[in-house]
Amino acid sequence: MSDRPDPSSRHTERRWLWIAVAIAAAALLTAACMAMAPHLHRAKIEAWVRGAGAYGPLLLLAIQVGQILAAPIPGLFVPVIAGVLYGPIVGPLVTAIGTVLGSAAAYAIGHAGGRPLAERIAGKERLQKGQQLLGDKRWLVLIPLFLLPFSPADALCFIAGIIDMGWQRFLTAVLVGRIPKDSLIAIAAALGWKALG
């Protein structure tokens, strides 16, 4: 009889570990969003939405894309605002579309323009941090990196394009890693705002 561990049991253990990490991250994100909700000024937000009218979701989508490319505002801000302004269904949808478009644009810039152009747009420091995390690892490492709060997700999109990771693999990582995190933030913000009345 062999003393080697069964590969299928190792796979099951890893899967449960990732599920536990995802649940813990979701709980932390929910708590963070609920803690941030009182600091948002409701009157300002309502005035901004009225001013944007029907174009509010498109404006927020454009801000999400711009935030990914140039990072003028913190990455958590747009999903939180989307959830507060548009609720737990439309908010995550706006965030998800903006995240896919912004991530794809960052990848395309990295792929077509290379590192010099990506550094001018995203900043040398951000790209170096993303490069250190990604290194020469396989594309699957993007999924947990995208799921982690406060990871340099935007810079990782540029790096993926620079190293020519491949569109399909990159978009799979965005859909499986980045979209769930951003959507959970928007949902938590919407529910937290509603709970606070």
Backbone as a printed PyTorch tensor [residue, N CA C, xyz], in Angstrom:
tensor([[[  0.8370,  -1.1940,   0.0000],
         [  0.0000,   0.0000,   0.0000],
         [  0.8780,   1.2520,   0.0000]],

        [[  0.5520,   2.2160,  -0.8510],
         [  1.3490,   3.4300,  -0.9810],
         [  0.9760,   4.4520,   0.0870]],

        [[  2.0160,   5.1680,   0.5850],
         [  1.7810,   6.2240,   1.5670],
         [  1.5080,   7.5680,   0.9060]],

        [[  1.5300,   7.6130,  -0.4130],
         [  1.2940,   8.8760,  -1.1100],
         [ -0.1440,   9.3350,  -0.9320]],

        [[ -0.3420,  10.6630,  -0.7240],
         [ -1.7190,  11.1610,  -0.6070],
         [ -2.4510,  11.0490,  -1.9360]],

        [[ -3.7190,  10.8240,  -1.8400],
         [ -4.5720,  10.7040,  -3.0220],
         [ -4.6870,  12.0730,  -3.7100]],

        [[ -4.3460,  12.1690,  -5.0380],
         [ -4.4200,  13.4690,  -5.7360],
         [ -5.8230,  14.0680,  -5.7300]],

        [[ -6.8500,  13.2300,  -5.7580],
         [ -8.2170,  13.7710,  -5.7670],
         [ -8.5720,  14.4010,  -4.4260]],

        [[ -8.0570,  13.8380,  -3.3240],
         [ -8.3410,  14.4500,  -2.0210],
         [ -7.6090,  15.7800,  -1.8780]],

        [[ -6.3920,  15.8750,  -2.4650],
         [ -5.6670,  17.1520,  -2.4520],
         [ -6.4270,  18.2080,  -3.2370]],

        [[ -6.9680,  17.8050,  -4.3810],
         [ -7.7530,  18.7340,  -5.2110],
         [ -8.9910,  19.2130,  -4.4500]],

        [[ -9.6610,  18.3030,  -3.7560],
         [-10.8570,  18.6630,  -2.9780],
         [-10.4970,  19.6220,  -1.8520]],

        [[ -9.3710,  19.3570,  -1.1770],
         [ -8.9290,  20.2610,  -0.1040],
         [ -8.6440,  21.6600,  -0.6270]],

        [[ -7.9540,  21.7300,  -1.7720],
         [ -7.6690,  23.0420,  -2.3680],
         [ -8.9490,  23.7740,  -2.7370]],

        [[ -9.8900,  23.0500,  -3.3140],
         [-11.1570,  23.6700,  -3.7120],
         [-11.8720,  24.2390,  -2.4870]],

        [[-11.9230,  23.4870,  -1.3810],
         [-12.5830,  23.9790,  -0.1740],
         [-11.8300,  25.1660,   0.4200]],

        [[-10.5050,  25.1530,   0.2980],
         [ -9.7240,  26.2820,   0.7770],
         [-10.0700,  27.5460,  -0.0050]],

        [[-10.1690,  27.4410,  -1.3380],
         [-10.5250,  28.5970,  -2.1670],
         [-11.9430,  29.0710,  -1.8600]],

        [[-12.8570,  28.1650,  -1.6140],
         [-14.2280,  28.5450,  -1.2540],
         [-14.2190,  29.3150,   0.0700]],

        [[-13.4480,  28.8230,   1.0410],
         [-13.3620,  29.5090,   2.3360],
         [-12.7460,  30.9030,   2.1860]],

        [[-11.7070,  31.0120,   1.3590],
         [-11.0770,  32.3110,   1.1190],
         [-12.0740,  33.2690,   0.4580]],

        [[-12.8300,  32.7730,  -0.5180],
         [-13.8200,  33.6130,  -1.2060],
         [-14.9030,  34.0830,  -0.2480]],

        [[-15.3780,  33.2050,   0.6310],
         [-16.4160,  33.5800,   1.6030],
         [-15.8630,  34.6210,   2.5790]],

        [[-14.6340,  34.4140,   3.0440],
         [-14.0210,  35.3830,   3.9680],
         [-13.8340,  36.7340,   3.2920]],

        [[-13.3880,  36.7200,   2.0270],
         [-13.2090,  37.9800,   1.2930],
         [-14.5400,  38.6880,   1.1010]],

        [[-15.5890,  37.9250,   0.7780],
         [-16.9180,  38.5240,   0.6020],
         [-17.4100,  39.1420,   1.9130]],

        [[-17.1710,  38.4590,   3.0250],
         [-17.5940,  38.9900,   4.3250],
         [-16.8400,  40.2810,   4.6540]],

        [[-15.5360,  40.2940,   4.3880],
         [-14.7460,  41.5000,   4.6400],
         [-15.1900,  42.6580,   3.7500]],

        [[-15.4610,  42.3610,   2.4800],
         [-15.9070,  43.4060,   1.5610],
         [-17.2570,  43.9670,   1.9950]],

        [[-18.1540,  43.0840,   2.4290],
         [-19.4620,  43.5350,   2.8910],
         [-19.3110,  44.4510,   4.1010]],

        [[-18.4750,  44.0430,   5.0590],
         [-18.2600,  44.8700,   6.2510],
         [-17.6420,  46.2180,   5.8800]],

        [[-16.6700,  46.2010,   4.9640],
         [-16.0210,  47.4460,   4.5480],
         [-17.0110,  48.3880,   3.8690]],

        [[-17.8550,  47.8380,   3.0110],
         [-18.8330,  48.6760,   2.3090],
         [-19.8630,  49.2510,   3.2700]],

        [[-20.2880,  48.4470,   4.2320],
         [-21.2570,  48.9620,   5.2100],
         [-20.6280,  50.0300,   6.0910]],

        [[-19.3240,  49.8770,   6.3730],
         [-18.6370,  50.8920,   7.1660],
         [-18.4640,  52.1880,   6.3820]],

        [[-18.2950,  52.0840,   5.0600],
         [-18.0960,  53.2720,   4.2230],
         [-19.4040,  54.0070,   3.9410]],

        [[-20.5020,  53.2960,   3.9420],
         [-21.7880,  53.8820,   3.5420],
         [-22.1490,  55.1590,   4.3010]],

        [[-21.9560,  55.2340,   5.6360],
         [-22.3370,  56.4720,   6.3340],
         [-21.5200,  57.6910,   5.9190]],

        [[-20.3430,  57.4740,   5.3560],
         [-19.4760,  58.5900,   4.9740],
         [-19.8320,  59.1780,   3.6140]],

        [[-20.7260,  58.5340,   2.8930],
         [-21.1660,  59.0660,   1.6070],
         [-22.3130,  60.0280,   1.8650]],

        [[-22.2730,  61.1740,   1.2710],
         [-23.2990,  62.1750,   1.5050],
         [-24.4650,  61.9480,   0.5520]],

        [[-25.5740,  61.5280,   1.1290],
         [-26.7370,  61.1450,   0.3370],
         [-27.2490,  62.2920,  -0.5360]],

        [[-27.2900,  63.4940,  -0.0030],
         [-27.8020,  64.6400,  -0.7740],
         [-26.9560,  64.8840,  -2.0240]],

        [[-25.6290,  64.7890,  -1.8740],
         [-24.7460,  64.9830,  -3.0270],
         [-24.9760,  63.9020,  -4.0790]],

        [[-25.1040,  62.6740,  -3.6130],
         [-25.2970,  61.5580,  -4.5420],
         [-26.6180,  61.7000,  -5.2900]],

        [[-27.6760,  62.0300,  -4.5620],
         [-28.9820,  62.2100,  -5.2080],
         [-28.9520,  63.3490,  -6.2210]],

        [[-28.2870,  64.4470,  -5.8730],
         [-28.1830,  65.5770,  -6.8070],
         [-27.4050,  65.1730,  -8.0570]],

        [[-26.3540,  64.4120,  -7.8760],
         [-25.5510,  63.9550,  -9.0070],
         [-26.3740,  63.0520,  -9.9320]],

        [[-27.1500,  62.1490,  -9.3320],
         [-27.9820,  61.2380, -10.1380],
         [-29.0480,  62.0160, -10.8990]],

        [[-29.7130,  62.9430, -10.2200],
         [-30.7390,  63.7570, -10.9080],
         [-30.1150,  64.5450, -12.0580]],

        [[-28.9340,  65.0750, -11.8270],
         [-28.2520,  65.8480, -12.8580],
         [-27.8750,  64.9980, -14.0650]],

        [[-27.5180,  63.7480, -13.8260],
         [-27.1340,  62.8600, -14.9340],
         [-28.3480,  62.2650, -15.6230]],

        [[-29.4700,  62.2000, -14.9220],
         [-30.6950,  61.6540, -15.5090],
         [-30.5300,  60.2190, -15.9740]],

        [[-31.0620,  59.9470, -17.1520],
         [-31.0100,  58.5940, -17.7060],
         [-29.5890,  58.1800, -18.0870]],

        [[-28.6960,  59.1540, -18.1930],
         [-27.3230,  58.8500, -18.5770],
         [-26.4270,  58.5190, -17.3830]],

        [[-26.9970,  58.5120, -16.2020],
         [-26.2230,  58.2140, -14.9960],
         [-25.4630,  56.8990, -15.0580]],

        [[-26.1260,  55.7860, -15.4180],
         [-25.3850,  54.5210, -15.5020],
         [-24.2590,  54.5590, -16.5410]],

        [[-24.4950,  55.2210, -17.6730],
         [-23.4430,  55.3170, -18.6910],
         [-22.2720,  56.1540, -18.1920]],

        [[-22.5800,  57.2110, -17.4780],
         [-21.5290,  58.0530, -16.9110],
         [-20.6960,  57.2600, -15.9100]],

        [[-21.3710,  56.5090, -15.0590],
         [-20.6680,  55.7030, -14.0680],
         [-19.8510,  54.6010, -14.7340]],

        [[-20.3790,  54.0210, -15.7990],
         [-19.6520,  53.0040, -16.5580],
         [-18.3710,  53.6050, -17.1340]],

        [[-18.4800,  54.8110, -17.6960],
         [-17.3030,  55.4870, -18.2590],
         [-16.2810,  55.8050, -17.1670]],

        [[-16.7550,  56.1870, -15.9830],
         [-15.8520,  56.4680, -14.8630],
         [-15.1300,  55.1820, -14.4530]],

        [[-15.8480,  54.0600, -14.4590],
         [-15.2220,  52.7730, -14.1100],
         [-14.1110,  52.4290, -15.1000]],

        [[-14.3810,  52.5990, -16.3890],
         [-13.3620,  52.3280, -17.4150],
         [-12.1570,  53.2550, -17.2090]],

        [[-12.4270,  54.5450, -17.0160],
         [-11.3450,  55.5160, -16.8050],
         [-10.5460,  55.2340, -15.5520]],

        [[-11.2220,  54.7920, -14.5000],
         [-10.5480,  54.4680, -13.2450],
         [ -9.5830,  53.3090, -13.4320]],

        [[ -9.9640,  52.3370, -14.2420],
         [ -9.0830,  51.1940, -14.4820],
         [ -7.8560,  51.6290, -15.2780]],

        [[ -8.0610,  52.4820, -16.2630],
         [ -6.9580,  52.8970, -17.1270],
         [ -6.0220,  53.8920, -16.4530]],

        [[ -6.5560,  54.8770, -15.7830],
         [ -5.7220,  55.9530, -15.2570],
         [ -5.7210,  56.0540, -13.7410]],

        [[ -6.5930,  55.3120, -13.0820],
         [ -6.6840,  55.2980, -11.6170],
         [ -6.7710,  56.6760, -10.9840]],

        [[ -7.6460,  57.5680, -11.4830],
         [ -7.7620,  58.8610, -10.8200],
         [ -8.4910,  58.7650,  -9.4840]],

        [[ -9.2620,  57.6910,  -9.3030],
         [-10.0010,  57.4900,  -8.0560],
         [ -9.7850,  56.0570,  -7.5860]],

        [[ -9.9520,  55.7880,  -6.2910],
         [ -9.7480,  54.4230,  -5.7850],
         [-10.6940,  53.4250,  -6.4620]],

        [[-10.2070,  52.2080,  -6.6670],
         [-10.9730,  51.1770,  -7.3520],
         [-12.2630,  50.7780,  -6.6570]],

        [[-12.3190,  50.8700,  -5.3230],
         [-13.5400,  50.5010,  -4.5950],
         [-14.6510,  51.5310,  -4.7690]],

        [[-14.2970,  52.7500,  -5.1140],
         [-15.2620,  53.8380,  -5.1470],
         [-16.3960,  53.5950,  -6.1430]],

        [[-16.0580,  53.1940,  -7.3670],
         [-17.0890,  53.0630,  -8.4010],
         [-18.0840,  51.9500,  -8.0790]],

        [[-17.6550,  50.7310,  -7.7030],
         [-18.6510,  49.7250,  -7.3400],
         [-19.5320,  50.1380,  -6.1580]],

        [[-18.9410,  50.8190,  -5.1800],
         [-19.7410,  51.2790,  -4.0310],
         [-20.8000,  52.2780,  -4.4980]],

        [[-20.3840,  53.2660,  -5.2940],
         [-21.3330,  54.2630,  -5.7930],
         [-22.3900,  53.6100,  -6.6820]],

        [[-21.9840,  52.6580,  -7.5320],
         [-22.9400,  51.9690,  -8.4050],
         [-23.9890,  51.2390,  -7.5880]],

        [[-23.5600,  50.5720,  -6.5180],
         [-24.5100,  49.8680,  -5.6620],
         [-25.4500,  50.8150,  -4.9410]],

        [[-24.8960,  51.9140,  -4.4130],
         [-25.7160,  52.8880,  -3.6860],
         [-26.7150,  53.5720,  -4.6200]],

        [[-26.2630,  53.9500,  -5.8150],
         [-27.1170,  54.7030,  -6.7310],
         [-28.1530,  53.8390,  -7.4490]],

        [[-27.7510,  52.6270,  -7.8430],
         [-28.6100,  51.8460,  -8.7370],
         [-29.0720,  50.5140,  -8.1710]],

        [[-28.7560,  50.2400,  -6.9130],
         [-29.2820,  49.0580,  -6.2600],
         [-28.4990,  47.7800,  -6.5310]],

        [[-28.9890,  46.6600,  -5.9550],
         [-28.2440,  45.4030,  -6.0020],
         [-28.3260,  44.6480,  -7.3270]],

        [[-29.0650,  45.1560,  -8.3000],
         [-29.1400,  44.4780,  -9.5990],
         [-28.4590,  45.3250, -10.6760]],

        [[-28.9300,  46.5540, -10.8650],
         [-28.3590,  47.4140, -11.9020],
         [-26.9440,  47.8630, -11.5140]],

        [[-26.7010,  48.1340, -10.2400],
         [-25.3790,  48.5590,  -9.7760],
         [-24.2820,  47.5710, -10.1350]],

        [[-24.4280,  46.2890,  -9.7670],
         [-23.4040,  45.3100, -10.1520],
         [-23.2840,  45.1310, -11.6640]],

        [[-24.3900,  45.2720, -12.3790],
         [-24.3540,  45.1390, -13.8380],
         [-23.5120,  46.2640, -14.4650]],

        [[-23.7540,  47.4980, -14.0230],
         [-22.9670,  48.6410, -14.5120],
         [-21.4910,  48.4330, -14.1770]],

        [[-21.2250,  48.0100, -12.9500],
         [-19.8490,  47.7650, -12.5170],
         [-19.1970,  46.6730, -13.3520]],

        [[-19.9150,  45.5710, -13.5840],
         [-19.3570,  44.4410, -14.3380],
         [-19.0180,  44.8470, -15.7740]],

        [[-19.9200,  45.5630, -16.4260],
         [-19.6670,  45.9920, -17.8050],
         [-18.4690,  46.9390, -17.8540]],

        [[-18.4270,  47.9000, -16.9360],
         [-17.2980,  48.8260, -16.8830],
         [-15.9870,  48.1210, -16.5980]],

        [[-16.0320,  47.1110, -15.7350],
         [-14.8260,  46.3510, -15.4020],
         [-14.3180,  45.5750, -16.6130]],

        [[-15.2180,  44.9260, -17.3380],
         [-14.8040,  44.1670, -18.5220],
         [-14.2220,  45.1070, -19.5730]],

        [[-14.9140,  46.2220, -19.8410],
         [-14.4290,  47.1650, -20.8550],
         [-13.0860,  47.7830, -20.4640]],

        [[-12.9780,  48.2240, -19.2140],
         [-11.7330,  48.8340, -18.7500],
         [-10.5770,  47.8440, -18.7300]],

        [[-10.8510,  46.6230, -18.2610],
         [ -9.8050,  45.5950, -18.2160],
         [ -9.3440,  45.2400, -19.6210]],

        [[-10.2980,  45.0840, -20.5490],
         [ -9.9490,  44.7670, -21.9390],
         [ -9.1520,  45.8950, -22.5810]],

        [[ -9.5240,  47.1350, -22.2740],
         [ -8.7880,  48.2810, -22.8210],
         [ -7.3550,  48.3090, -22.2790]],

        [[ -7.1920,  48.0350, -20.9790],
         [ -5.8470,  48.0050, -20.3950],
         [ -5.0170,  46.8890, -21.0270]],

        [[ -5.6260,  45.7320, -21.2270],
         [ -4.9230,  44.6220, -21.8770],
         [ -4.5020,  45.0290, -23.2890]],

        [[ -5.4190,  45.6280, -24.0290],
         [ -5.1300,  46.0250, -25.4110],
         [ -4.0060,  47.0530, -25.4700]],

        [[ -3.9970,  48.0020, -24.5470],
         [ -2.9270,  49.0050, -24.5010],
         [ -1.5880,  48.3350, -24.2130]],

        [[ -1.5790,  47.4290, -23.2350],
         [ -0.3480,  46.7070, -22.9180],
         [  0.1280,  45.8580, -24.0840]],

        [[ -0.8080,  45.2290, -24.7740],
         [ -0.4690,  44.3410, -25.8970],
         [  0.0320,  45.1400, -27.1060]],

        [[ -0.6950,  46.1880, -27.4530],
         [ -0.3640,  46.9470, -28.6620],
         [  0.7630,  47.9580, -28.4340]],

        [[  0.7510,  48.6250, -27.2860],
         [  1.7180,  49.7020, -27.0460],
         [  2.9430,  49.2790, -26.2730]],

        [[  2.8820,  48.1040, -25.6440],
         [  4.0150,  47.6290, -24.8660],
         [  4.1880,  48.3650, -23.5460]],

        [[  5.2540,  48.0560, -22.8860],
         [  5.5030,  48.6040, -21.5510],
         [  5.6570,  50.1270, -21.5220]],

        [[  6.3670,  50.7560, -22.4830],
         [  6.5320,  52.2190, -22.3970],
         [  5.1860,  52.9670, -22.3830]],

        [[  4.2610,  52.5710, -23.2550],
         [  2.9550,  53.2340, -23.2870],
         [  2.1600,  52.9170, -22.0270]],

        [[  2.1890,  51.6620, -21.5940],
         [  1.4650,  51.2700, -20.3750],
         [  1.9910,  52.0330, -19.1630]],

        [[  3.3110,  52.2400, -19.0940],
         [  3.8880,  52.9960, -17.9750],
         [  3.4330,  54.4480, -17.9900]],

        [[  3.3290,  55.0320, -19.1740],
         [  2.8640,  56.4280, -19.2560],
         [  1.4160,  56.5530, -18.8020]],

        [[  0.6080,  55.5660, -19.0980],
         [ -0.8140,  55.6280, -18.7470],
         [ -1.0500,  55.1960, -17.3050]],

        [[ -0.5040,  54.0440, -16.9260],
         [ -0.8080,  53.4690, -15.6110],
         [  0.1900,  53.8520, -14.5320]],

        [[  1.3780,  54.2370, -14.9180],
         [  2.4020,  54.5640, -13.9300],
         [  3.3780,  53.4130, -13.7450]],

        [[  4.6440,  53.7550, -13.6980],
         [  5.7150,  52.7580, -13.6040],
         [  5.6200,  51.9440, -12.3180]],

        [[  5.3330,  52.6110, -11.2040],
         [  5.2730,  51.9420,  -9.9120],
         [  4.1700,  50.8860,  -9.8650]],

        [[  2.9890,  51.2400, -10.3850],
         [  1.8660,  50.2900, -10.3970],
         [  2.1940,  49.0670, -11.2420]],

        [[  2.8150,  49.2890, -12.3920],
         [  3.1640,  48.1640, -13.2600],
         [  4.2310,  47.2710, -12.6230]],

        [[  5.1930,  47.8730, -11.9440],
         [  6.2220,  47.0710, -11.2770],
         [  5.6050,  46.1810, -10.2010]],

        [[  4.6650,  46.7250,  -9.4520],
         [  3.9980,  45.9330,  -8.4140],
         [  3.2190,  44.7800,  -9.0390]],

        [[  2.4970,  45.0530, -10.1230],
         [  1.7570,  44.0040, -10.8180],
         [  2.6760,  42.9460, -11.3940]],

        [[  3.7980,  43.3690, -11.9680],
         [  4.7700,  42.4380, -12.5480],
         [  5.3490,  41.5330, -11.4760]],

        [[  5.6360,  42.0900, -10.2990],
         [  6.1830,  41.2850,  -9.2110],
         [  5.1930,  40.2130,  -8.7680]],

        [[  3.9250,  40.5640,  -8.6950],
         [  2.9120,  39.5880,  -8.2780],
         [  2.6960,  38.5120,  -9.3330]],

        [[  2.6610,  38.9140, -10.5870],
         [  2.3820,  37.9680, -11.6710],
         [  3.6240,  37.1750, -12.0330]],

        [[  4.7740,  37.8440, -12.0990],
         [  6.0220,  37.1690, -12.4350],
         [  5.8880,  36.3720, -13.7180]],

        [[  6.3930,  35.1640, -13.7050],
         [  6.2760,  34.3030, -14.8850],
         [  5.3110,  33.1420, -14.6150]],

        [[  4.3650,  33.3810, -13.7190],
         [  3.4000,  32.3510, -13.3640],
         [  2.3600,  32.1870, -14.4630]],

        [[  1.6000,  31.1310, -14.3520],
         [  0.5540,  30.8470, -15.3300],
         [ -0.6040,  31.8170, -15.1690]],

        [[ -1.4410,  31.8900, -16.1850],
         [ -2.5520,  32.8350, -16.2010],
         [ -3.5450,  32.5950, -15.0760]],

        [[ -3.6350,  31.3640, -14.5820],
         [ -4.5970,  31.0610, -13.5150],
         [ -4.3400,  31.8570, -12.2390]],

        [[ -3.0960,  32.3220, -12.0530],
         [ -2.7840,  33.1060, -10.8590],
         [ -3.5370,  34.4430, -10.8600]],

        [[ -3.9710,  34.9030, -12.0290],
         [ -4.7320,  36.1530, -12.0970],
         [ -6.0450,  36.0620, -11.3180]],

        [[ -6.6800,  34.9010, -11.3380],
         [ -7.9960,  34.7660, -10.6880],
         [ -7.9170,  35.0920,  -9.2000]],

        [[ -7.0480,  34.4170,  -8.4190],
         [ -6.9830,  34.8010,  -6.9990],
         [ -6.4720,  36.2210,  -6.7840]],

        [[ -5.5580,  36.6900,  -7.6610],
         [ -5.0770,  38.0670,  -7.5180],
         [ -6.2000,  39.0660,  -7.7540]],

        [[ -7.0770,  38.7840,  -8.7310],
         [ -8.2270,  39.6590,  -8.9710],
         [ -9.2110,  39.6190,  -7.8080]],

        [[ -9.3280,  38.4780,  -7.1420],
         [-10.2800,  38.3330,  -6.0340],
         [ -9.8170,  39.0440,  -4.7700]],

        [[ -8.5120,  39.2110,  -4.6140],
         [ -7.9910,  39.8290,  -3.3910],
         [ -8.3070,  41.3160,  -3.3500]],

        [[ -8.8510,  41.7830,  -2.2170],
         [ -9.0600,  43.2260,  -2.0870],
         [ -7.7100,  43.9460,  -2.0810]],

        [[ -7.6820,  45.1070,  -2.6820],
         [ -6.5180,  45.9840,  -2.7060],
         [ -5.3280,  45.4140,  -3.4960]],

        [[ -5.5760,  44.4080,  -4.3470],
         [ -4.4970,  43.9560,  -5.2330],
         [ -4.4210,  44.9500,  -6.4030]],

        [[ -3.2680,  45.0330,  -7.0660],
         [ -3.1460,  45.9750,  -8.1910],
         [ -3.7980,  45.4030,  -9.4560]],

        [[ -5.0950,  45.1700,  -9.3910],
         [ -5.8250,  44.5090, -10.4810],
         [ -5.6960,  45.2650, -11.8020]],

        [[ -5.7490,  46.5920, -11.7470],
         [ -5.6560,  47.3820, -12.9800],
         [ -4.2930,  47.1840, -13.6470]],

        [[ -3.2370,  47.2470, -12.8640],
         [ -1.8890,  47.0580, -13.4070],
         [ -1.7170,  45.6540, -13.9730]],

        [[ -2.3470,  44.6700, -13.3420],
         [ -2.2490,  43.2950, -13.8290],
         [ -2.8510,  43.1570, -15.2230]],

        [[ -3.8660,  43.9510, -15.5230],
         [ -4.4710,  43.9160, -16.8620],
         [ -3.4800,  44.4040, -17.9110]],

        [[ -2.7610,  45.4760, -17.6150],
         [ -1.7290,  45.9720, -18.5270],
         [ -0.6260,  44.9250, -18.7060]],

        [[ -0.1760,  44.3400, -17.5820],
         [  0.9010,  43.3470, -17.6200],
         [  0.4790,  42.1370, -18.4560]],

        [[ -0.7700,  41.6890, -18.3000],
         [ -1.2570,  40.5430, -19.0760],
         [ -1.1450,  40.8150, -20.5740]],

        [[ -1.4310,  42.0400, -20.9840],
         [ -1.2850,  42.4020, -22.3850],
         [  0.1630,  42.4760, -22.8220]],

        [[  1.0150,  43.0130, -21.9600],
         [  2.4370,  43.1470, -22.2850],
         [  3.0670,  41.7730, -22.5080]],

        [[  2.7380,  40.8060, -21.6500],
         [  3.3470,  39.4730, -21.7900],
         [  2.5840,  38.5850, -22.7650]],

        [[  1.5630,  39.1570, -23.4180],
         [  0.7870,  38.4330, -24.4290],
         [  0.2000,  37.1440, -23.8650]],

        [[ -0.5750,  37.2960, -22.8080],
         [ -1.1740,  36.1670, -22.1220],
         [ -2.1950,  35.4290, -22.9840]],

        [[ -2.8290,  36.1170, -23.8830],
         [ -3.8920,  35.5220, -24.6930],
         [ -5.2450,  36.0510, -24.2440]],

        [[ -6.0430,  36.5490, -25.2040],
         [ -7.3340,  37.1760, -24.8870],
         [ -8.2620,  36.2590, -24.1100]],

        [[ -8.3970,  35.0140, -24.5870],
         [ -9.3660,  34.1120, -23.9530],
         [ -9.0200,  33.8430, -22.5040]],

        [[ -7.7570,  33.5660, -22.2520],
         [ -7.3360,  33.2920, -20.8680],
         [ -7.5040,  34.5310, -20.0010]],

        [[ -7.1190,  35.6730, -20.5320],
         [ -7.2390,  36.9060, -19.7700],
         [ -8.7030,  37.2070, -19.4290]],

        [[ -9.5830,  37.1530, -20.4340],
         [-10.9990,  37.4490, -20.1820],
         [-11.6400,  36.4200, -19.2530]],

        [[-11.2000,  35.1790, -19.3180],
         [-11.6900,  34.1670, -18.3710],
         [-11.3040,  34.5580, -16.9520]],

        [[-10.0630,  34.9820, -16.7610],
         [ -9.6120,  35.4080, -15.4280],
         [-10.4070,  36.6110, -14.9350]],

        [[-10.7070,  37.5600, -15.8400],
         [-11.5020,  38.7390, -15.4600],
         [-12.9160,  38.3110, -15.0580]],

        [[-13.5260,  37.4420, -15.8580],
         [-14.9020,  37.0120, -15.5860],
         [-15.0070,  36.1840, -14.3110]],

        [[-14.0000,  35.3600, -14.0370],
         [-14.0650,  34.4800, -12.8700],
         [-13.5260,  35.1570, -11.6090]],

        [[-12.5660,  36.0720, -11.7610],
         [-11.9480,  36.6850, -10.5930],
         [-12.3760,  38.1070, -10.3100]],

        [[-12.3340,  38.9510, -11.3220],
         [-12.5540,  40.3780, -11.0860],
         [-14.0370,  40.7530, -10.9970]],

        [[-14.8410,  40.2010, -11.8790],
         [-16.2720,  40.5360, -11.8960],
         [-16.9680,  40.1510, -10.5890]],

        [[-16.7560,  38.9230, -10.0650],
         [-17.4210,  38.5910,  -8.7950],
         [-17.0590,  39.5460,  -7.6570]],

        [[-15.7690,  39.9210,  -7.5610],
         [-15.3610,  40.8270,  -6.4780],
         [-16.0450,  42.1850,  -6.6180]],

        [[-15.9920,  42.7790,  -7.8180],
         [-16.5990,  44.0970,  -8.0180],
         [-18.1080,  44.0480,  -7.8400]],

        [[-18.7370,  42.9640,  -8.2970],
         [-20.1870,  42.8240,  -8.1470],
         [-20.5820,  42.6830,  -6.6820]],

        [[-19.7900,  41.9070,  -5.9310],
         [-20.0740,  41.7610,  -4.4930],
         [-19.9520,  43.0890,  -3.7620]],

        [[-18.9850,  43.8970,  -4.1450],
         [-18.8330,  45.2190,  -3.5240],
         [-20.0690,  46.0630,  -3.8000]],

        [[-20.5390,  46.0650,  -5.0570],
         [-21.7300,  46.8460,  -5.4170],
         [-22.9610,  46.3520,  -4.6750]],

        [[-23.1330,  45.0350,  -4.5910],
         [-24.2860,  44.4650,  -3.8850],
         [-24.2250,  44.8200,  -2.4030]],

        [[-23.0340,  44.6570,  -1.8020],
         [-22.8860,  44.9810,  -0.3810],
         [-23.1710,  46.4490,  -0.1170]],

        [[-22.7120,  47.3260,  -1.0010],
         [-22.9770,  48.7570,  -0.8330],
         [-24.4620,  49.0510,  -0.9410]],

        [[-25.1330,  48.4120,  -1.9140],
         [-26.5710,  48.6310,  -2.0950],
         [-27.3460,  48.1730,  -0.8740]],

        [[-27.0340,  46.9880,  -0.3770],
         [-27.7430,  46.4520,   0.7780],
         [-27.4090,  47.2220,   2.0590]],

        [[-26.1310,  47.6230,   2.1830],
         [-25.7320,  48.4170,   3.3490],
         [-26.4060,  49.7690,   3.3650]],

        [[-26.4990,  50.4190,   2.1830],
         [-27.1520,  51.7170,   2.0920],
         [-28.6410,  51.6020,   2.4350]],

        [[-29.2490,  50.5270,   1.9240],
         [-30.6770,  50.3040,   2.1770],
         [-30.9160,  50.0470,   3.6650]],

        [[-30.0170,  49.2730,   4.2840],
         [-30.1570,  48.9480,   5.7240],
         [-30.0160,  50.2030,   6.5700]],

        [[-29.1800,  51.1470,   6.1130],
         [-28.9920,  52.3820,   6.8740],
         [-30.0880,  53.3960,   6.6300]],

        [[-30.9680,  53.0840,   5.6810],
         [-32.1490,  53.9070,   5.4500],
         [-31.8980,  55.1320,   4.6360]]])
